[in-house]
Amino acid sequence: MARGPGFCQVLFRLPDQVGSHAPHVGVAHGDRARLADKTGVHGRDLNRLLPADIWEQWSRTYVGSDVAENWVALFLTIELFRRVAREVGAPLGYTYPKQLDDEVATYLNAVRRFHL
C-alpha cells in the first residue's frame, strides 16, 4: 500500500545500552520505514516497547461506554498526544502549535459542559 508524503510512523524504544535514560523516538517517513522493533499484532508488544509512564497513560485511554469516562479518556488522549508531539516534533524542527491546542481544548471543554 502506497503511503502519502504526510505519513509518519512513530515508535518509542526503551533507552539504549549506552546508558541514556531518555526514551528514544524512531521516526520513519513513507515507504522508507525501517524500524527494528515491531509493535506486534494489534499492538500487543507496545507495553514492552513504550516507556512505562507513556504506556500507563496510554492504557488509561481505553474505557467502557460511560459518557463521563469517555470524556476523561479523550482529554487523557489529548494530553498524551501533546506530550508525544512535542517530543517527536522538537528534534525534527517543528514547533508545537500551542495556540491551536489551547483553542481546541477550550472548544472541547465547552462541548463537554454542554453535554454533561
N, CA and C atoms as a LAMMPS dump frame, in Angstrom:
ITEM: TIMESTEP
0
ITEM: NUMBER OF ATOMS
348
ITEM: BOX BOUNDS ff ff ff
-5.0000000000000000e+02 5.0000000000000000e+02
-5.0000000000000000e+02 5.0000000000000000e+02
-5.0000000000000000e+02 5.0000000000000000e+02
ITEM: ATOMS id mol type element x y z
1 1 1 N 0.845 -1.175 0
2 1 2 C 0 0 0
3 1 3 C 0.894 1.244 0
4 2 1 N 0.679 2.096 -0.934
5 2 2 C 1.476 3.325 -1.018
6 2 3 C 1.039 4.299 0.058
7 3 1 N 1.981 4.966 0.641
8 3 2 C 1.683 5.936 1.686
9 3 3 C 1.963 7.323 1.158
10 4 1 N 1.128 8.256 1.576
11 4 2 C 1.311 9.636 1.149
12 4 3 C 2.512 10.272 1.812
13 5 1 N 2.923 11.426 1.336
14 5 2 C 4.1 12.092 1.89
15 5 3 C 3.926 12.522 3.336
16 6 1 N 2.689 12.637 3.81
17 6 2 C 2.471 13.048 5.188
18 6 3 C 2.52 11.906 6.172
19 7 1 N 2.631 10.683 5.674
20 7 2 C 2.634 9.529 6.56
21 7 3 C 3.846 9.559 7.482
22 8 1 N 3.606 9.317 8.727
23 8 2 C 4.705 9.299 9.693
24 8 3 C 4.416 8.21 10.707
25 9 1 N 5.337 7.295 10.869
26 9 2 C 5.171 6.243 11.861
27 9 3 C 6.132 6.522 13.001
28 10 1 N 5.627 6.51 14.201
29 10 2 C 6.436 6.846 15.365
30 10 3 C 6.504 5.642 16.281
31 11 1 N 7.678 5.354 16.774
32 11 2 C 7.861 4.225 17.674
33 11 3 C 8.768 4.645 18.818
34 12 1 N 8.32 4.425 20.028
35 12 2 C 9.154 4.698 21.196
36 12 3 C 9.921 3.432 21.523
37 13 1 N 11.185 3.603 21.823
38 13 2 C 12.003 2.474 22.219
39 13 3 C 12.576 2.741 23.605
40 14 1 N 12.872 1.668 24.293
41 14 2 C 13.477 1.799 25.613
42 14 3 C 14.874 2.388 25.466
43 15 1 N 15.412 2.965 26.529
44 15 2 C 16.755 3.548 26.446
45 15 3 C 17.764 2.542 25.898
46 16 1 N 18.724 3.045 25.141
47 16 2 C 19.718 2.159 24.535
48 16 3 C 20.747 1.705 25.566
49 17 1 N 21.658 0.889 25.117
50 17 2 C 22.646 0.303 26.015
51 17 3 C 23.764 1.274 26.378
52 18 1 N 23.76 2.458 25.788
53 18 2 C 24.788 3.448 26.093
54 18 3 C 24.564 4.057 27.472
55 19 1 N 23.354 3.948 27.99
56 19 2 C 23.081 4.457 29.316
57 19 3 C 22.184 5.671 29.347
58 20 1 N 21.629 6.051 28.227
59 20 2 C 20.708 7.183 28.205
60 20 3 C 19.43 6.798 28.933
61 21 1 N 18.897 7.717 29.718
62 21 2 C 17.662 7.432 30.442
63 21 3 C 16.439 8.032 29.771
64 22 1 N 16.642 8.76 28.699
65 22 2 C 15.511 9.345 27.973
66 22 3 C 15.037 8.355 26.919
67 23 1 N 13.713 8.272 26.693
68 23 2 C 13.226 7.356 25.659
69 23 3 C 13.698 7.822 24.291
70 24 1 N 14.031 6.875 23.456
71 24 2 C 14.42 7.201 22.087
72 24 3 C 13.189 7.124 21.213
73 25 1 N 13.126 7.997 20.259
74 25 2 C 11.991 8.034 19.355
75 25 3 C 12.497 7.721 17.961
76 26 1 N 11.933 6.693 17.36
77 26 2 C 12.274 6.377 15.98
78 26 3 C 11.166 6.904 15.097
79 27 1 N 11.504 7.627 14.069
80 27 2 C 10.506 8.189 13.167
81 27 3 C 10.847 7.727 11.768
82 28 1 N 9.857 7.201 11.073
83 28 2 C 10.083 6.755 9.703
84 28 3 C 9.029 7.382 8.815
85 29 1 N 9.434 7.876 7.663
86 29 2 C 8.514 8.525 6.736
87 29 3 C 8.285 7.644 5.521
88 30 1 N 7.018 7.517 5.126
89 30 2 C 6.666 6.831 3.89
90 30 3 C 7.152 5.399 3.836
91 31 1 N 7.43 4.931 2.643
92 31 2 C 7.857 3.551 2.443
93 31 3 C 9.307 3.322 2.856
94 32 1 N 9.986 4.346 3.322
95 32 2 C 11.366 4.195 3.776
96 32 3 C 11.422 3.679 5.214
97 33 1 N 10.255 3.342 5.764
98 33 2 C 10.202 2.892 7.155
99 33 3 C 11.073 1.657 7.354
100 34 1 N 11.999 1.766 8.284
101 34 2 C 12.845 0.638 8.641
102 34 3 C 12.969 0.647 10.155
103 35 1 N 12.045 0.016 10.816
104 35 2 C 12.046 0.006 12.273
105 35 3 C 12.467 -1.369 12.761
106 36 1 N 13.38 -1.4 13.688
107 36 2 C 13.876 -2.669 14.202
108 36 3 C 12.835 -3.368 15.066
109 37 1 N 12.066 -2.624 15.799
110 37 2 C 11.078 -3.208 16.701
111 37 3 C 9.7 -3.158 16.071
112 38 1 N 8.982 -4.252 16.188
113 38 2 C 7.615 -4.321 15.677
114 38 3 C 6.659 -4.242 16.865
115 39 1 N 5.501 -3.653 16.641
116 39 2 C 4.535 -3.499 17.728
117 39 3 C 3.698 -4.747 17.942
118 40 1 N 3.802 -5.731 17.072
119 40 2 C 3.037 -6.957 17.214
120 40 3 C 1.623 -6.786 16.705
121 41 1 N 0.901 -7.896 16.667
122 41 2 C -0.478 -7.883 16.203
123 41 3 C -1.312 -7.02 17.141
124 42 1 N -2.021 -6.066 16.591
125 42 2 C -2.886 -5.156 17.353
126 42 3 C -2.134 -4.449 18.482
127 43 1 N -0.84 -4.237 18.317
128 43 2 C -0.062 -3.502 19.307
129 43 3 C 0.237 -4.261 20.582
130 44 1 N 0.184 -5.585 20.533
131 44 2 C 0.388 -6.385 21.744
132 44 3 C 1.727 -6.15 22.431
133 45 1 N 2.742 -5.788 21.671
134 45 2 C 4.069 -5.611 22.264
135 45 3 C 4.364 -4.182 22.698
136 46 1 N 3.391 -3.299 22.578
137 46 2 C 3.633 -1.905 22.953
138 46 3 C 4.027 -1.758 24.416
139 47 1 N 3.471 -2.597 25.277
140 47 2 C 3.782 -2.462 26.704
141 47 3 C 5.259 -2.677 27
142 48 1 N 5.96 -3.425 26.167
143 48 2 C 7.404 -3.604 26.395
144 48 3 C 8.231 -2.596 25.605
145 49 1 N 7.645 -1.961 24.595
146 49 2 C 8.377 -1.009 23.767
147 49 3 C 8.27 0.426 24.276
148 50 1 N 7.148 0.756 24.883
149 50 2 C 6.933 2.124 25.357
150 50 3 C 7.536 2.318 26.746
151 51 1 N 8.003 3.511 27.044
152 51 2 C 8.398 3.804 28.425
153 51 3 C 7.187 3.589 29.34
154 52 1 N 7.421 3.131 30.548
155 52 2 C 6.339 2.756 31.461
156 52 3 C 5.318 3.869 31.668
157 53 1 N 5.773 5.113 31.806
158 53 2 C 4.825 6.199 32.061
159 53 3 C 3.932 6.475 30.853
160 54 1 N 4.478 6.348 29.653
161 54 2 C 3.658 6.548 28.458
162 54 3 C 2.679 5.391 28.309
163 55 1 N 3.141 4.168 28.548
164 55 2 C 2.251 3.003 28.471
165 55 3 C 1.101 3.149 29.466
166 56 1 N 1.406 3.559 30.676
167 56 2 C 0.372 3.707 31.707
168 56 3 C -0.637 4.764 31.284
169 57 1 N -0.16 5.89 30.792
170 57 2 C -1.068 6.955 30.359
171 57 3 C -1.893 6.497 29.161
172 58 1 N -1.257 5.824 28.228
173 58 2 C -1.964 5.348 27.036
174 58 3 C -3.024 4.316 27.4
175 59 1 N -2.715 3.403 28.317
176 59 2 C -3.672 2.364 28.687
177 59 3 C -4.902 2.941 29.397
178 60 1 N -4.759 4.115 30.026
179 60 2 C -5.907 4.745 30.682
180 60 3 C -6.878 5.379 29.691
181 61 1 N -6.511 5.417 28.405
182 61 2 C -7.413 5.994 27.403
183 61 3 C -8.448 4.986 26.925
184 62 1 N -8.34 3.729 27.344
185 62 2 C -9.307 2.695 26.968
186 62 3 C -10.31 2.526 28.094
187 63 1 N -11.544 2.914 27.831
188 63 2 C -12.594 2.861 28.848
189 63 3 C -13.831 2.205 28.249
190 64 1 N -14.844 2.055 29.07
191 64 2 C -16.096 1.452 28.631
192 64 3 C -16.997 2.435 27.911
193 65 1 N -18.293 2.229 28.062
194 65 2 C -19.26 3.038 27.316
195 65 3 C -19.792 4.24 28.096
196 66 1 N -19.36 4.422 29.33
197 66 2 C -19.827 5.542 30.133
198 66 3 C -19.375 6.867 29.511
199 67 1 N -20.306 7.788 29.342
200 67 2 C -20.011 9.061 28.682
201 67 3 C -18.957 9.859 29.451
202 68 1 N -19.107 9.95 30.759
203 68 2 C -18.145 10.721 31.559
204 68 3 C -16.744 10.12 31.466
205 69 1 N -16.648 8.786 31.508
206 69 2 C -15.345 8.124 31.373
207 69 3 C -14.721 8.414 30.013
208 70 1 N -15.551 8.476 28.983
209 70 2 C -15.038 8.753 27.643
210 70 3 C -14.521 10.179 27.515
211 71 1 N -15.153 11.12 28.196
212 71 2 C -14.632 12.49 28.188
213 71 3 C -13.266 12.54 28.858
214 72 1 N -13.142 11.85 29.984
215 72 2 C -11.849 11.796 30.674
216 72 3 C -10.808 11.159 29.755
217 73 1 N -11.173 10.064 29.094
218 73 2 C -10.25 9.38 28.186
219 73 3 C -9.847 10.277 27.017
220 74 1 N -10.784 11.065 26.499
221 74 2 C -10.469 11.98 25.403
222 74 3 C -9.409 12.992 25.838
223 75 1 N -9.592 13.575 27.013
224 75 2 C -8.625 14.564 27.487
225 75 3 C -7.278 13.929 27.844
226 76 1 N -7.292 12.679 28.317
227 76 2 C -6.032 11.967 28.544
228 76 3 C -5.313 11.712 27.222
229 77 1 N -6.083 11.383 26.185
230 77 2 C -5.507 11.165 24.856
231 77 3 C -4.874 12.444 24.328
232 78 1 N -5.569 13.555 24.506
233 78 2 C -5.039 14.849 24.058
234 78 3 C -3.755 15.186 24.811
235 79 1 N -3.754 14.938 26.108
236 79 2 C -2.569 15.194 26.933
237 79 3 C -1.382 14.352 26.463
238 80 1 N -1.647 13.077 26.175
239 80 2 C -0.598 12.19 25.69
240 80 3 C -0.112 12.628 24.312
241 81 1 N -1.041 12.985 23.43
242 81 2 C -0.667 13.461 22.101
243 81 3 C 0.207 14.705 22.209
244 82 1 N -0.191 15.613 23.084
245 82 2 C 0.556 16.859 23.291
246 82 3 C 2.008 16.551 23.682
247 83 1 N 2.157 15.64 24.61
248 83 2 C 3.498 15.278 25.082
249 83 3 C 4.324 14.63 23.972
250 84 1 N 3.738 13.625 23.325
251 84 2 C 4.469 12.888 22.296
252 84 3 C 4.765 13.78 21.094
253 85 1 N 3.811 14.638 20.725
254 85 2 C 4.027 15.536 19.585
255 85 3 C 5.212 16.457 19.836
256 86 1 N 5.336 16.948 21.05
257 86 2 C 6.47 17.822 21.376
258 86 3 C 7.785 17.051 21.346
259 87 1 N 7.777 15.841 21.932
260 87 2 C 8.995 15.032 21.983
261 87 3 C 9.457 14.616 20.588
262 88 1 N 8.512 14.322 19.719
263 88 2 C 8.853 13.895 18.36
264 88 3 C 9.156 15.099 17.479
265 89 1 N 8.358 16.145 17.593
266 89 2 C 8.493 17.297 16.707
267 89 3 C 9.722 18.149 16.942
268 90 1 N 10.083 18.355 18.194
269 90 2 C 11.211 19.247 18.504
270 90 3 C 12.511 18.833 17.811
271 91 1 N 12.923 17.556 17.889
272 91 2 C 14.167 17.181 17.211
273 91 3 C 14.087 17.308 15.686
274 92 1 N 12.872 17.314 15.157
275 92 2 C 12.69 17.448 13.712
276 92 3 C 12.518 18.901 13.291
277 93 1 N 12.564 19.817 14.264
278 93 2 C 12.476 21.236 13.952
279 93 3 C 11.069 21.8 13.924
280 94 1 N 10.085 21.049 14.42
281 94 2 C 8.71 21.538 14.431
282 94 3 C 8.396 22.21 15.76
283 95 1 N 7.64 23.277 15.704
284 95 2 C 7.165 23.963 16.898
285 95 3 C 5.74 23.5 17.155
286 96 1 N 5.462 23.103 18.382
287 96 2 C 4.112 22.643 18.712
288 96 3 C 3.146 23.823 18.645
289 97 1 N 1.997 23.642 17.983
290 97 2 C 1.03 24.741 17.826
291 97 3 C 0.205 24.947 19.1
292 98 1 N 0.805 25.579 20.099
293 98 2 C 0.159 25.752 21.406
294 98 3 C -1.149 26.52 21.317
295 99 1 N -1.193 27.571 20.503
296 99 2 C -2.431 28.35 20.399
297 99 3 C -3.568 27.481 19.86
298 100 1 N -3.297 26.696 18.838
299 100 2 C -4.315 25.799 18.288
300 100 3 C -4.734 24.771 19.33
301 101 1 N -3.775 24.227 20.05
302 101 2 C -4.053 23.266 21.117
303 101 3 C -4.979 23.887 22.159
304 102 1 N -4.668 25.114 22.579
305 102 2 C -5.498 25.813 23.567
306 102 3 C -6.915 26.041 23.051
307 103 1 N -7.032 26.421 21.784
308 103 2 C -8.354 26.673 21.197
309 103 3 C -9.178 25.392 21.117
310 104 1 N -8.552 24.299 20.728
311 104 2 C -9.257 23.015 20.661
312 104 3 C -9.687 22.581 22.057
313 105 1 N -8.801 22.729 23.038
314 105 2 C -9.138 22.353 24.413
315 105 3 C -10.297 23.193 24.946
316 106 1 N -10.29 24.484 24.658
317 106 2 C -11.384 25.367 25.079
318 106 3 C -12.697 24.928 24.451
319 107 1 N -12.66 24.631 23.163
320 107 2 C -13.861 24.179 22.452
321 107 3 C -14.382 22.867 23.043
322 108 1 N -13.49 21.901 23.24
323 108 2 C -13.92 20.61 23.774
324 108 3 C -14.468 20.737 25.191
325 109 1 N -13.881 21.602 25.998
326 109 2 C -14.417 21.828 27.343
327 109 3 C -15.812 22.429 27.289
328 110 1 N -16.058 23.326 26.335
329 110 2 C -17.396 23.913 26.173
330 110 3 C -18.398 22.847 25.751
331 111 1 N -18.014 21.994 24.823
332 111 2 C -18.899 20.905 24.384
333 111 3 C -19.165 19.96 25.543
334 112 1 N -18.132 19.655 26.305
335 112 2 C -18.269 18.757 27.453
336 112 3 C -19.259 19.324 28.472
337 113 1 N -19.124 20.606 28.802
338 113 2 C -20.045 21.229 29.771
339 113 3 C -21.48 21.207 29.255
340 114 1 N -21.642 21.37 27.964
341 114 2 C -22.974 21.384 27.362
342 114 3 C -23.64 20.013 27.447
343 115 1 N -22.855 18.949 27.311
344 115 2 C -23.409 17.595 27.251
345 115 3 C -23.451 16.872 28.587
346 116 1 N -22.803 17.391 29.602
347 116 2 C -22.82 16.685 30.896
348 116 3 C -23.707 17.382 31.89
